[in-house]
Amino acid sequence: YSELLNALDAGSTTKITINNKRINRHNFEQEILIPPQGDFLDGGRAEDNAILLDKVTDSSNSVVQERYITLSAHKKNIEEARNYFARVGADLIGHFNRLGSKCTELDANDKLRIFHDFYRTGEAFSFDMAQTMRKGHDFKDYICPDSFEFEKDYFRIGNRYGRVIFLREYAAYIKDSMVAELCELNRNMMLSVDVVPV
C-alpha cells in the first residue's frame, strides 16, 4: 500500500474516499436476486432470494462500503491529460493487483450514480445522459436534492439531517485504526483523505 502511495505523481493530487451507504432495496432486487425461470428450480430460487433479502433488511448488514481513488492533475490540453491518466491508471491497476484487489475506472454515469445515491438516498437511479442532453436538461436537476438548508451546527438535505465533523488540530501521527473505527459506523457516511505528494 505504501508503494502505491509513493508511486503517485508529485504533479497530481489524490483523494481517497470511503463511502458507507445503505443498500438500495430496489436496485438490490433488480441486480442481485435470481429471477424465476418457470421451471422446477423456482422453489430453490425463491428460498435463496428470501435468505438474501433477510440478510439485507437486517440493519447491521444493510450498509455496504465502496472505496474510490480520485486523481486530479493540471495538463495543457486534453490529449496530454488522456495520456497521463492512461499511464497512471495502468500503474494503479498493477499496484492494486499486487495487493489482491481490483481497480476499475468509472465513467460519467457511474460517478453520477454515486452522487445520486448520496443526495437522494433510497431513490432508484435510472439516468440517460444522451436523452437528458437531447431535451436540454441539466444533469444536476436529476442528481441534486430538492432542498439544502444550512443552520448553525447542522444542515438538512431534503428530510435528512447531517453534520460535518473535522479535526481542528492533527496529532503528529494518526493510527490506521482511527480511520477503520470511523468507517465501521453503521451510518451513511463519506470519509475522504487528501493525499498531496511532496
C-alpha angles and dihedrals in degrees: 000000000000089000088054092052093045090050091063113110118254089225094064139059124227132204121198110202127190112196119195109191138165116250112258103233094207093052091043092054092049098044106032110025118091111244118227114260099196095247137108092278094066091095090059091045091052091050092050090048091050091052092049092048091048090054093048096048090053102101094224092056099039095086119083125189124223123185126205135185114203118195122198126186137167112234133171097237143359095264092054090048093049092050091048095050092044090055096042092043091055090048091051092049089052093050092048091049089056088051089053092249134117124235122194130178118241123225125215093271092053091050092049089051090056092053092043092052090049098047099032103036114189096017119116116250115227110149128162111195095191093051092046091052091046090055091047093241125145118240089223090070089061097041104039123083120255092248142011120197124181121202132176098275105007143029134218126223105191104307096340128093127220142177133199116230119196138171110244094193126022124218118233088253130021118198120229088235090071092060090042092054092049091049092051092064110118093233141102101266141152116205120184134187120196116216116199110181114219 
